[in-house]
Amino acid sequence: MSAPAPPPADDPFVRPRRRRPPGEELAARRRRAVLLGVLGLLLLVVVLVVACGGDDPKPAAKSQPTAGQRIARTLSAEELVGQTIISPFRRAGAGAIPPALRTAIRRGRVGGVILFSENATTLAQVRRLTRRLQALPRPAELRDVPLLVLTDQEGGQVRRITDAPPRASASAQGAAGLGAVARAGTDSAVALCRAGVNVNLAPVADVGTGAIAQQGRTYADDVTTTARAVRSLVTASRRGGIATATKHFPGLGRAQANTDDTRVRITAAPEALRSADELPFRAAIGAGTDLVMLSNAIYPAFGPTPAVLNPNLVNAELRRRLGFRGVTISDDLEAGAFAGAASQTGVARAAALAGVDLLLYGVTTDAALAASRALTADLGRKRLDLAAVRGSVARAIDLRVRLARTCRLTG
């Protein structure tokens, strides 16, 4: 059978096929590809909407509050302020806990204590004392939260516990190298934790040739070596379980006198402090230091008040510029640096308003408890911001909760 003949060229029922120019054909293909892509994307969106619950989306999950935040919200004004107070009891006699301090701990008016050689001088004595301190009854919300127990165990002249490491001063450790600094951090952390001390007021991050360096308390007279030593000490101490308090921000190495005895002014420009004195603190923060202690010296470039009372240094410099999110702590608020203050409770109020989380007293229990009472009254009168105080307490309690796991009294 022969093939059918093609239709005539002028057949009205046959649409003639026109060949597109190459450029027009390419553009058409691109349009089809775009259309298919859009349709595919719309289909994917429909599938995802259906998979996620259609038009009834669930709200994004909120971050859970920390243990410290939960506990802080349950505390009374007296208990809340009390958790910011660190009290001494050096006049009570070796191994003794004075009745006023026992009562304050039971009522939640004190969040921690600082130990000096007058309280105990050996690890065994410290262990017996701290066991009794932690066994004291406390408000129900704080029952499982250990007290902070602080001491200065830098080495050299500043060593409260005679048979605990390190024996060598910071300057000797720095001269021996980073390995020696790390060993000092690990050994002291393990020994102190076993004795019930959970915060070592070290390392000294100051740089310079002033009074504190002359006591052998600084690692070196140059910034780089000091920063490396500070980082090593903090890292090793944290590995041993203890909390470190890096001091004295923004740097006390230039001071020619001791703030424990008198008022001190450090007249360096902000650029000088930031490019040198603050660098070891940046290293400590990077290594995870739990606390930073504010200096009692005055830095006129940042304001007329001591650093510990100066929100420009506590908040703008330390918190915002250096990014520190841990616990801030004062140096001794009974120090000679405040001899001309109108009142000790006024100093406490100024430190709290500046943003300092923990207020440390180094001489008398009476001064610590007076501050606790005064600030409780201030909170009731709204002279202190409730949210700010709760923030301070939450940070401190979160630290204490962690130390309950990492720094345990044994033996």
C-alpha positions in Angstrom: 0.0 0.0 0.0 1.4 3.3 -0.9 2.0 6.1 1.7 -0.7 8.9 1.8 0.2 12.0 -0.1 1.1 15.1 2.0 -1.6 17.7 2.2 -1.4 20.5 -0.3 0.5 23.6 0.9 -2.7 25.7 0.8 -4.8 23.3 2.9 -6.9 25.5 5.3 -7.0 22.8 8.0 -3.3 22.6 8.5 -1.5 25.3 10.5 1.8 26.1 9.0 4.8 25.6 11.4 7.0 28.6 11.9 10.6 28.3 13.0 11.5 30.8 15.7 14.8 32.7 15.6 17.4 31.1 17.9 17.3 34.1 20.4 13.5 33.9 20.7 13.6 30.2 21.3 16.1 30.5 24.1 14.0 33.2 25.8 11.0 31.0 25.7 12.8 28.1 27.3 14.0 30.4 30.1 10.4 31.6 30.7 9.2 28.0 31.0 12.1 27.1 33.4 11.2 30.1 35.6 7.6 29.1 35.6 8.3 25.5 36.6 10.7 26.8 39.4 8.0 29.0 40.8 5.4 26.2 40.7 7.9 23.9 42.5 8.6 26.5 45.2 4.9 27.0 45.8 4.3 23.3 46.1 7.2 23.0 48.6 5.7 25.9 50.7 2.3 24.1 50.7 3.9 20.8 51.9 5.8 22.6 54.7 2.7 24.4 55.9 0.7 21.2 56.0 3.5 19.4 57.8 3.8 22.2 60.4 0.1 22.3 61.3 -1.5 24.3 58.6 -2.8 27.7 59.6 -2.3 26.9 63.4 1.4 27.5 63.9 2.9 26.9 67.3 4.8 29.8 69.0 8.6 29.5 69.2 9.8 27.9 72.4 11.0 30.4 75.0 14.4 29.8 76.7 14.0 28.2 80.1 14.9 30.2 83.2 18.1 29.2 85.0 18.0 27.7 88.5 19.3 31.1 89.8 16.5 33.0 88.1 13.9 30.6 89.4 15.2 30.8 93.0 15.7 34.6 92.9 12.0 35.1 92.0 11.0 33.2 95.2 13.1 35.1 97.7 11.9 37.8 100.1 13.6 41.2 100.0 15.7 40.4 103.0 16.8 37.0 101.4 17.4 38.6 98.0 19.7 41.3 99.3 21.4 38.8 101.7 22.6 36.7 98.8 24.7 39.7 97.6 26.6 40.0 100.9 29.9 38.3 101.7 30.8 38.5 105.4 34.0 38.0 107.4 34.2 36.8 111.0 37.8 37.1 111.7 37.3 38.4 115.2 35.4 35.3 116.4 38.5 33.3 117.1 39.9 30.2 115.4 37.2 27.8 114.3 34.4 29.8 115.8 31.2 31.0 114.1 29.8 34.0 115.9 26.1 33.9 116.8 25.2 37.0 114.7 26.6 35.3 111.6 24.8 32.0 112.4 21.5 33.9 112.6 22.2 35.9 109.4 22.9 32.7 107.5 19.7 31.0 108.9 17.6 34.0 107.8 19.3 34.3 104.4 20.9 37.6 105.1 24.3 36.5 104.0 25.2 34.6 100.8 28.8 33.7 101.6 31.8 34.2 103.9 35.5 35.0 103.5 38.1 33.2 105.5 41.3 34.7 106.9 44.1 33.2 108.9 42.4 34.2 112.1 39.6 31.7 111.2 41.8 28.7 110.3 45.4 28.2 109.1 45.5 24.5 107.9 43.5 22.6 105.4 42.2 20.3 108.2 41.0 23.3 110.3 39.4 24.8 107.2 37.6 21.6 106.4 36.1 21.3 109.9 35.0 24.9 109.8 33.4 24.9 106.3 31.5 21.7 107.1 29.9 23.4 110.0 29.2 26.5 108.0 27.5 24.6 105.2 25.5 22.5 107.7 23.8 25.7 109.2 20.1 25.8 108.4 19.0 28.2 105.6 15.7 29.3 104.1 14.0 26.5 102.2 14.7 27.9 98.8 18.4 28.1 99.5 18.8 24.7 101.3 20.4 23.0 98.4 22.5 26.0 97.3 25.9 26.0 99.1 27.3 29.2 100.7 30.1 30.8 98.8 33.3 30.3 100.8 36.1 32.6 99.7 39.8 33.0 100.6 42.9 34.6 99.2 45.3 31.9 98.1 47.5 33.6 95.6 50.8 32.3 96.9 53.8 34.1 98.4 52.8 36.7 101.0 49.1 36.3 100.3 48.4 32.7 101.4 45.7 32.3 104.1 46.1 28.5 104.4 49.7 27.7 105.3 49.7 24.0 104.1 47.8 24.6 100.9 49.4 25.3 97.5 50.8 27.4 95.9 53.7 28.3 98.1 55.5 30.4 95.4 54.4 33.9 94.8 52.8 35.0 91.5 56.0 36.6 90.4 57.9 33.4 91.1 55.3 31.4 89.2 55.4 33.7 86.3 59.2 33.5 86.1 59.1 29.7 86.2 56.8 29.6 83.1 53.2 28.7 82.2 53.6 25.1 83.3 54.3 26.3 86.9 51.3 28.6 86.8 49.0 25.9 85.6 50.3 23.5 88.3 49.7 26.1 90.9 46.1 26.6 89.6 45.3 22.9 89.6 46.9 22.0 92.9 45.3 24.9 94.8 41.9 24.2 93.3 41.9 20.6 94.3 43.2 21.3 97.8 40.8 24.2 98.5 37.8 22.3 97.1 38.5 19.3 99.3 38.7 21.7 102.3 35.4 23.4 101.4 36.6 26.6 99.9 34.9 27.1 96.6 36.2 30.6 95.5 39.8 31.5 95.2 40.3 35.3 95.1 43.0 34.9 92.4 44.6 35.5 89.9 46.0 39.0 90.2 45.7 40.4 86.6 47.4 43.7 87.4 50.4 44.9 85.3 53.0 47.4 86.4 55.8 48.1 88.8 53.7 49.7 91.6 52.9 48.6 95.2 51.2 45.3 94.3 54.2 44.2 92.1 56.6 45.1 94.9 54.8 42.5 97.0 55.5 39.8 94.4 51.7 39.5 93.6 51.9 40.1 89.8 53.1 37.6 87.3 55.2 39.9 85.2 55.8 43.6 84.4 54.7 43.2 80.8 51.2 42.7 79.4 51.7 39.7 77.2 53.3 37.5 79.8 50.8 38.5 82.4 47.8 37.8 80.1 49.2 34.3 79.3 49.8 33.5 83.0 46.3 34.7 84.0 44.7 32.6 81.2 46.7 29.6 82.4 45.8 30.0 86.0 42.1 30.5 85.3 42.0 27.5 82.9 43.8 25.2 85.4 41.7 26.3 88.4 38.4 25.8 86.6 39.6 22.3 85.6 40.2 21.7 89.3 36.6 22.7 90.0 37.1 25.9 91.9 35.8 29.4 90.9 38.3 32.2 90.2 38.0 35.9 91.0 40.3 37.8 88.7 41.4 41.1 90.2 41.5 44.2 90.3 39.7 45.6 87.3 40.5 47.7 85.4 44.1 47.3 86.7 45.9 48.2 89.9 49.5 47.7 88.8 50.2 51.4 88.3 49.2 52.3 91.9 52.1 53.4 94.2 50.0 52.8 97.4 47.7 50.1 98.7 43.9 50.8 98.5 43.6 48.7 101.7 45.3 51.6 103.5 44.4 54.8 101.6 42.7 56.4 98.6 44.5 55.8 95.3 44.2 57.6 92.0 45.4 56.1 88.7 45.6 58.9 86.2 46.1 56.9 83.0 44.1 57.8 79.9 41.3 55.4 78.8 43.4 54.4 75.7 46.4 53.4 77.9 44.2 51.4 80.3 42.4 49.6 77.4 45.6 48.8 75.4 47.5 47.5 78.4 46.0 47.2 81.8 42.7 45.6 80.7 44.2 43.0 78.4 44.9 40.3 81.1 41.3 40.7 82.2 40.2 40.1 78.6 42.3 36.9 78.7 40.7 35.8 81.9 37.3 36.4 80.6 38.1 34.4 77.5 39.4 31.5 79.7 36.1 31.6 81.6 36.8 33.3 84.9 33.7 33.1 87.1 34.2 36.4 88.9 35.9 39.7 88.3 36.8 41.9 91.3 36.5 45.6 90.9 39.3 47.9 92.1 38.9 50.3 95.0 41.1 52.9 93.2 39.8 56.0 91.4 40.3 56.3 87.6 39.6 60.0 86.8 39.4 59.2 83.1 36.2 57.3 83.8 34.8 59.4 86.7 35.5 60.7 90.2 34.5 57.6 92.2 36.4 54.3 92.8 36.0 51.7 90.1 33.8 49.6 92.4 31.3 52.5 92.6 31.5 53.5 89.0 28.9 52.2 86.5 31.1 53.5 83.6 33.6 50.8 84.6 31.3 48.1 85.9 28.8 48.2 83.1 30.2 50.1 80.1 33.8 48.8 80.3 33.6 45.4 81.9 30.1 44.2 80.9 29.6 45.8 77.5 33.1 46.4 76.1 34.8 43.3 77.4 31.6 41.2 77.3 31.9 39.8 80.8 28.7 37.9 81.8 29.8 36.4 85.1 29.7 37.6 88.7 31.2 40.9 89.7 32.5 41.3 93.2 33.8 44.3 95.1 37.1 44.5 96.8 36.9 45.1 100.6 34.3 47.8 101.2 35.8 48.5 104.6 39.2 49.4 103.1 41.1 52.6 103.7 40.1 53.7 100.3 36.7 54.6 101.8 38.0 56.3 104.9 36.4 59.6 103.9 33.0 58.2 103.0 30.0 59.6 104.7 28.8 56.2 105.7 29.6 52.5 105.0 26.1 51.8 104.0 26.3 54.6 101.5 29.3 52.9 100.0 27.3 49.6 99.8 24.4 51.3 98.1 26.7 53.0 95.5 28.3 49.7 94.7 25.0 48.0 94.2 23.7 50.8 92.0 26.9 50.6 90.0 26.1 47.0 89.1 28.3 45.1 91.4 26.8 41.7 92.2 28.5 40.7 95.4 29.5 43.1 98.2 32.6 41.9 100.0 33.5 42.9 103.6 36.9 42.1 104.9 37.1 43.4 108.5 33.9 43.1 110.5 30.7 41.0 110.5 28.8 44.1 111.8 29.5 46.1 108.7 28.4 43.3 106.4 25.1 42.8 108.3 24.5 46.6 108.5 24.8 46.7 104.7 22.4 43.8 104.4 19.8 45.6 106.6 20.3 49.0 104.8 20.0 47.6 101.3 16.9 45.5 102.3 15.3 48.8 103.3 16.5 50.5 100.1 14.9 47.7 98.1 11.6 48.2 100.0 11.7 51.9 99.3 12.5 51.3 95.6 15.9 53.0 95.9 17.3 49.8 94.3 15.9 48.3 91.2 14.3 44.9 91.9 15.1 43.4 88.5 18.8 44.4 88.8 19.1 42.9 92.3 17.4 39.7 91.0 19.8 39.6 88.1 22.8 39.8 90.5 21.4 37.1 92.7 20.6 34.8 89.8 24.1 35.0 88.5 25.5 34.3 92.0 23.2 31.4 92.6 23.9 29.9 89.2 27.6 29.9 90.1 26.8 28.3 93.5 24.7 25.6 91.9 27.6 24.7 89.6 30.1 24.7 92.4 27.9 22.2 94.3 28.9 19.8 91.5 32.4 20.7 90.7 34.0 21.8 94.1 33.0 19.4 96.8 34.2 19.2 100.4 35.6 15.8 101.1 37.3 13.9 103.9 
